[in-house]
Amino acid sequence: MRNRTVMPPIGSNFATVSEEVSEEMIKYYELRAKGGTGLIIVENACVDFPMQPMEQSSAGFSVMAIDSVRAAVGPRFPISMRVIANDMLKGGNTLEDSLKLMEFMQGKVDFLNISVAQNDNLYLRQNEPA
């Protein structure tokens, strides 16, 4: 890493009214990469397959964000991506959704950090009415 400056995941509120990725959100991350941030952890993004065209989905945003970061930092800078492989909630991300996203990321990120669900999702799942 070029330096020890880390940008944690911060909600930017730059999504559109319909909760889609906006040009403003893309520029937000691009400027931080160009500004010298050593590590950028991107805010939450939900995978939307196959409901939207790739370029309008969160997966499309992920690809555009990673491409912008790679262009700013060059090929020798490691880029990682965290993926929640299965939300374990009805209507949430499935393993199949996440596998599709990971296909798009091949050759773009150096390593993936993969987990299952989130603590509150597990709590909700365990306490669902029968």
N, C-alpha and C positions, 0 to 999 in steps of 0.2 A: 504494500500500500504506500502511496506517495507521501501521505501524512496520516496523522491520527485523528483527523477531524471526521466525526461520524454524525450523520444526520439520521435521527431515529424516525420511525414511521409517524408522520404528522398528518392529520386530516387537513387538506388544503381548502376544501369546499369549492374547488374549481370545476367540479363536474357540472354538466348541464342540468336544467330543471328535470329532465327525464332520466337523470342519473348516469348519463353517458360521459365518456371521456371527452374533454374539450381541448382545443388548441392551447388554451391558457394553462391547463394542467400539464400538457406535454412540455411547454416552454418552461414552466415552473421547475421541473426536474432537470431539463436540459441546462438551464442557467446555473443550477447548483453544481452540476457535473463540471461545467466550464469554469465555474468559480473556484474550483480546487478542492471541493469536498472529497475526502479520502474514501468514504464509504457512505452510500445513500441507501437507506432502507425505505422502499416505496410503501406508501399507505395501502390499506386494504383494497383489493380489487377482486371482484367476483367473476368467475368464468361463465360466459353466456353462450353455450352451444346448444343447438344450432340455430337459435332464434334470431340472431343478427348476423349480417355480413361480417367477416373477419375484421375489417378495418373499423367497424363501429362497436365492436365488442371489447370487453375488458382484456381478452386475450390479444386483440389487435393493439390495444394500448400498451400491453406488456411488451409486445414485439417492438413497437415504435419507441418506447422508453428505453429498452435495452439497446436498440440500434443507435439512439441518440447518445446514450452514455458511452457506448463503445467508440463512437466517432470522436467523442471529447477526450477520452482517456487513453485510447490506443489499444493495440493488441496484447500488450504485456501486462495489463492491469486486470487482475481477477475480478470477475463479476459473478455474484451468486444470486439465487432467487429462492425465496421460501414459498412452498406450495402446500396448502392444506388439501391433502389427497381426497378426503371424504369428510364433509361437514357432519355426517351422521344425523342430519335433520331432514325431514320431509321437504322436498323442494330445494334443498341445498346442493352444493357441488357433490358430484359423485366421483368415484375413482375413474370412470370412463371419461368424464369431463376433464379431469386433471391429466390423464394420459394424453388426451388431444393437445392440451396446452403444452405439455412437456415435448411433444413432437415439434411444435412450433419453435421451442426454445433450443432444440438441438443445434449445436454449433454457435449459439449466441451467448450462452452462459457457461461458466467454467465448472460450476457445481450447483446442485439443487439441495435445499434443506426441506425435506418432506416430513409432514406430520399428519396426524389424523385428528379431526375435530378440534374444538376449542373447549377449554374447561367448562364454560357456561353451557355450551351445546351438550356436553356429556351429562351435565346436571339436568338440563331440560329433558334429554332423552330418557334418563333414568326415572324421571318424575312425571312422565306423560300419563294421562289417565288411560286406563285399559279400554 
